[in-house]
Amino acid sequence: MALVKAVQEGEFLSATLDLTRPFEAGNWQLENGVRCELTARGVLTVTPPSLSVDSKDIILSSGVHGDETGPIELLQQLVKKIMLGELLPKHRLLLIIGHPEAINAHTRFIDENMNRLFAGINEESNVDRRQANVLMRAVDDFYQNSPLENAERWHLDLHSAIRDSTHYTFAVSPYSEKKTRGLALFNFLHHGEIEAMMLSGSASPTFSWYSAHYYGAQALTMELGRVARFGENDLQRLETFNQAMLALVSKDSLAAYSGDKEVCVYRVTRTLTKQTPDFSFTFPANQANFTYFAEGTVLGQDKGETYVAAEGGEAVVFPNPNVALGQRACLLVQKADIELTDQVRAKA
């Protein structure tokens, strides 16, 4: 029971990453009545001693890209507070450290970008595909076996950007035909002082998309600062977000935000996909996220096609000309005026 015991003592991260320890499932109850179940390596379900009509089913995931360590450290801190009885959750939680092998290798992935593998169960031809299947099954079990009737579902998938950014923190709202952009989610972003939110207009098989598409979860891919090694993250710059996350899991609901920090909202205008090995940008590969290009600026080219900034100009996010063929090379976005009804919507 060495692995389970380590998690019980609050060492979720080190227990997850120590692959010399064979995995063992386990369930236990803390002195305050919180029930815990370790169902897979890096996959921990936490259930409060009592549930109410306000209780949610909340997934907090990190480490889907193995080199994005700041969010992993935040999740480890959260688990330790729960295990030591310093934080009493009010909601059912699924807490995930997503890709132990990639984390140990200090790389985004091993063979294939795992955050493009959540369309559905994969043929298990490599470790990234196998691990994506583990995570999708964990999400299925968590939502489908909830004792809560009609509970609001949330999924915050925590990442860090691999480049500089005009916005140090930002969130990507995956496209879904379900109502997955509620006002409570927008209120949470304000409490966390997240600088920007992007509204995707088309499906993309990311982990947060999986929960939004299949389960109608209030789901976001959260970009929190920039990639760094363990121990080198400036977690103080993420403390406001961290406090909002702790409040999210320990309070029935968050009060209406009363501060003066506004979330800048963008709509995704286009996704540029790498079609051939000839794909290239006209700007450096390390161009900062949200760099703006005036209307008519040539942004890049692929074999037989030139990409030009659209009317009103566009900003580039996640530019990466080195992705595999058929994958996203960048997003292009424009600032959007929004309307707040029951959902956050970009005005036409």
N, C-alpha and C positions, 0 to 999 in steps of 0.2 A: 504493500500500500504506500510505497515511498512517494509516488507521483501525486496521488490523492492527498496524502498528508501535507505535502509541500503547498498544494493549492489551498488547503484548509488553513494553513498558516499565513496565507496571503501572498505566496510566491507563485502566482499564476504564470507570470512571464518566464521565469527561470525553469519552472516545471515543464512548460510547453516547449521550450527550446532545447531541453536536454533530451536529445533523441537516443541517448544511451539507456534511458529508462524506458522499458516497454510501457506502452499505453495501458492504463487500467481505468475502466469506468468506475464511478462511485457516486453515492448520494449520501447526504448528511444534513443534519439540522443544527443551526447555531443556537446559542443560549437564548437569543432574543426571538426565536421561533422562525427565522428565515431558513427556508429549505433550499438546498443547493444540489445540483446534479451535473456531474462531468460526463458528457456523452461521447465526446471525441477529443483528440488532442487540440487544445486551444478553444474548446467549445463548452461554455458553462452556462447553465440555466439557473436563475435565481428567482425564487418565489417568496414574496413577503408573507408574514404570518397571517395576514388577513387581506382580503380583496374587497373593493367597494365598487359602486357603479361608476366611479371616476377612474378606476384602475385601467391602465393601458398595457398592451403587449409591445415592449420596446426592444429593438435590436440595436446594439452598439458594436460595430465591427471595426477592426483595425488590422494592419499588416497584410491586407490583400496584395499590396506591393511590399515586398520584403525590406526595401531600403528606406521606407517612410516611417521613421522610428518615433518621432514626437508623439503622434496619436497613440502608438503602442504604449509609450510610457504613461500617458494620461489614463489609458484603460487599466493598466497595471495598478496605478494609484487608486482608481475607483474600486477595483476588486479587493485590494488590500483593506480599504476603509470598510467595505462590507464584511469581509472575513473577520476583522478585528472588532466588529460591533460598533464602529465609529459612524456608520451611515446606515440608516434603516430605509430600504427601498419601499416605495408605495406601489410599485408596478412590477409586473412580471418582466424579467430581463433575460435576454440572450446576449451574452458577452463573448466576443470572438476575437482571437488572435489568428489571422486568417491563413498565413502561409509560412509555417515554421521553417521549412527547408530553405526558402528564399531569404528569410530573415537571417538565418545562420550563415548564408552565403553572402550577405550584405549586397543583395541585388534585387531588382524589381521582380524578377521571375526566374525560373530555371530554364524552361524550353519555350514557353509561350506565354504571352501576357494574360494572366488569369482573369483580369478585369474585363476581358472580352469573351468570356467563356460561360456566361450565365443565361444563355438563351434557353437552355434545357439540359437534361442529363447528357453528358459527353461520353463518347467512346474513350476509354481510359488508356490512351496511348502514351501519356507522359504524366509526370507528377503534378503539373499544373492542372491538367484536366481531372485527375483523380481528386485533387484537393477541392476544386470547384464543385465537384459532385458532392463531396462531404458537406460543404457549406450550404448548397441548395437543399439537401436532405434535412439539414439542421433547421433551416428556415421553415421548410414544410412542416416538420414535426412541431416546431414551436408555435406556429400560427394555427395549424389544424387541430392540435390537441389542447388548445387553450380552454381552461375552465370558465373563462369570461365570455359571456354572451354579447355579441356585437361590440366587442371592445375596439377602441381606436388603436390602430396599428401604426407603429413608427419604426423607421430604420435609418439610422445615421451611420454611413460608412465613412470612416475617418481616414483621410489621406494627407500627404504633403506634396507640394509641387516640386518638380525637379529643376525649376528655373526661377529667376526673379519674377516679380509680379507687381503691377501697379497696385493691386489689392493684396495685402499680405494674407488675408483670409477671405475665402469666398466659397460659395456652395453651388452645386449643379443640381437642378431639379429635373429628374429624368422625365421623359415624355410618357404619359399614360392617359388613356381615355377615362380612367377613373378619377375621382376627386382627391388628388394627392398633394394639393398645394393649399391646404387650409390656413385660416388666419392664425391658428395656434402655432403652426409651424413657422410662419412669418414672424410672429411675436417672439418665438424662441431665438430666431436669428438676430433680432434686435437685442434681446437680453445678452446674447453672446457677443454682441458688437461685431458680427460678421460683416465685412465691408461690402460684399457684393453677392448677388444671386443671379444665376443664369437659368432661363427657362428654355429647356430643350423642346424642339418641335418635331422630333422624330425618334423612333426607338433605337436604343443602343444596348447591347447585351452586357451591361455592367451589373454589379452586385446590387446596387440600390435600385436599378431598373427592375430587377427580378422581383423584389418585394413590392414595388409600386405596381407593376404590370399584373402579377398573379394574385396579389393580396390587397391591393388598394392601399398600401401603407403610405403614410406621410414620410416620404423617403428622400434623402439627399446624399449626394457625394460631397463630403466636406473637405475642402483643401485648406489645411492649417499650416501656414508657414512653408518653409523650404526643407528639402531633404537634408538630413545630417546623421552622423553616427550616434549610437546610444551614448548618452552623457554629454553630447555637444549641442543638444537642442536648447533654445532659449524658451523654456516653458513659461517664463514670466510673461512673455508676449501673448501667450495663449491662456492666461489665467482667467480672463473674463469669460472666455468660452468655456473653460473648465468649470467655473462656478455655475454657469448656466446649465451645463450638462448634469452637474451634481444636483441642482435644484429640480431639473426635469425628472430625475429618477426618484427623488425623495419627497416631492410635494405633489399634492393632488393635481394641481395645475399652476401655471405661472401667471402672476398678475399681469395686467396690461402694462406694456413697457412705457415708462414715463421719462426716459432719457432723451438726449438730443442727437444721437447717432442714427443716421438714416442708412438703410441698406440700399445700395445702388443696384437697380434691376436691369438686366440685359436680356434680350431675346436672341436666341441663336438663329442667325439668318441662313447660314449654310454650313455644311460639313464637307470639307475637302478630303476625298478618299484617294489614296495612292493606288493608281491603276497600273502603272508600269514602273520598271526600274529607273526610268528617266525622270521621275518626279523630282522637282526641286523648288525651293523658295528663292526669292530675290533678296531676302534678308537673312541674317545669321541664324543658324539652327538654335542658338541659345537666346533668341529674341524674347524679351520679357512678355509674360502674359498680359493681355489687355493693351498692348501697343496699338495705337490708332493709326490707320492709313487713310488718307484722303481719297475721296471718290476718284476713280480712274487710275489709281496707283496699281501697277502690275505687281502681283503678290507672288506668283509662281507659275510654273508650267508643268504639264505632263505631256506625254507624247501626243502631239497634235492638238493640244488645248492650252490656252493661256487663261490664268485666273486674275481678274481685275477687281479692285474694291468697288462695291456697288454704290448706288446713289445714296448720298448722305455719309459715305465712308463706312468703314468697318474696322473693328479691332480683332486681333488674332489671339486665340487662347489654345494652349496645348500644342504648339507647333512642333512637329517631329517628322522630318522627312525620311527617317530611317526605320519607320514601321514596316511591318510585313505588307505585301501586296494585298489589296482589298480592305486594309484597315484605315482608320481615321488618321489623317496627317495633321489636321487642325480643325478647330471650330472658328467660325467667323461670327461676330456678334455686334449688335448695336444697342445703345441705351434705349430703354423702353419706358414710356409712361404706363402706369398700371391703374387698374381699378380693383377695389377690394369689396367683394360681395361676400359670398361664403368661401371664395377661393381668391388666390392672387392670379390675376390675369393681365396680360399685356394688352393695352388698347390697340385696336386695329388702326 
